[in-house]
């Protein structure tokens, strides 16, 4: 719910047209494309259910890749080019044991 409210705030009040979804696990490589498809298809219509044009921007442009895949493409734009809200997705527990020496 919180990410949904932040999305509305970023688009409607702050005027940011895009959001980067950046999972930091290769196991989540299909997460950003899934959210992109669901969100942009559902929220990308410029008219209401009655066919009336909306008086506000509908939806946002969602994109992203796991950190290892996107670091040399759009990360440059995020870091030095434009302000783009970013959702960093991590996990609390690793899928594999981690041994530190």
PyMOL commands that set and color helices and strands:
alter all, ss='L'
color gray80, all
select helices_A, chain A and resi 2-13+26-28+31-43+67-70+74-80
alter helices_A, ss='H'
color red, helices_A
select strands_A, chain A and resi 18-23+61-63+85-89
alter strands_A, ss='S'
color yellow, strands_A
deselect
rebuild
show_as cartoon
